[in-house]
Amino acid sequence: MITEKSFAQIAALAEDSVVDRYYALVEEVGELALCLHVANGTKERELTEPATSECADIIVCALAVYAFLGGKPEDLQSIIDKKVNKWQHNKEKLEIRKRANEVSTHWDDNIRRMIEEVPV
């Protein structure tokens, strides 16, 4: 995913101040949000970089913080794999909840109709 050379270059970005990298990360997230607003038509702006480039900036800033906190490049893939599995599991749980809510809503509607149809 990322070469050791690139990781070392990114890690060097955070050597002086992890706080500055964190601030840069938050700024890049804001720039991505602006790109998405423009893409959705909720804001009109002239963009200097596409959203995909802003995503790469976010990754670089996050990796700089990761390196500063002692994260190792050789551990990164297994950490990402665990996180992807967690996200997938959470997505599946959310889909099950949505289906359960749909069934429940349908059931509630049927009960309401049955009650309304009962002669008083």
Secondary structure, 3 states (H helix, E strand, C coil): CCCHHHHHHHHHHCCCCHHHHHHHHHHHHHHHHHHHHHHHCCCCCCCCCCHHHHHHHHHHHHHHHHHHCCCCHHHHHHHHHHHHHHHHHHHHHHHHHHHHHHHHHHHHHHHHHHHHHCCC
